[in-house]
């Protein structure tokens, strides 16, 4: 049922106060279970590698630094056991945790390792997943042409193998790229395609992610009522699942919507559908502050710089110029760190190194064939 945002605002405030308590308990339950299993497991075998990998992935949602710690242990043991599948998954987990920290060169390095091993094993699902992951790196670096190239390769494999869950993730990623390119109808088309698959598979946390993405597109289109509806539902899901990374992004996006509503009110003072100018700005500040608190806790730099940018704008509109400047400086410092020339160069060098190694492998294979 459609509602004006003005009627939704009280619910937003109430959600803001009760949601934070619940996630910490739910988010740690799976980790506690894995920690107990690991403590009771005495052998250095493939089962232990699996547990360490599972912990690396679980910690990625709440503490990527711990995720890296377990990923390194898993990689070391898998290599010692000469278990290639375990090595591939350990590299994959390390890439995911470095990506959450916006350390794109390390994310690229580990995901590229995982891609190579999966190619050697002939694991099509693994190949497609890591083509997708490398696409995420290019998307984060705003190289959208390259990102779409990798996503397209991944999607073709997912659809050919019937892997609906992974296909949904890639539809989401493509939708996000089109949103950045301001092709909003195309973006919504891909996001709703992802949502349909996740609902079919009953993947609740993924549904929350889809709703954040859809809410983001609606916000960019200026449809604030629909944006708020999607984001409120997404925040509930993210809190229940304990996905701090997703929750931080949800808080950031919700704060951004209220900021945009305040801008709209300032330009259309006779439209009273969205409440008052100050109320919306205060809500924007509350949500952005919550996003920043989680971002700092888990080291989610990409979202952190976006939250500081919007928070600076909100304080400027509230005529709090001192806070606006302080937050803007934080935004610039983090943005410079993420998008530094050194990181671009490092990724480029890794890419070229991978191309050379691939060409050398092809030449060696051709020589072997010739000798035979």
Order of alpha helices (4+ residues) and beta strands (2+ residues): alpha-alpha-alpha-alpha-alpha-alpha-alpha-alpha-alpha-alpha-alpha-alpha-alpha-alpha-alpha-alpha
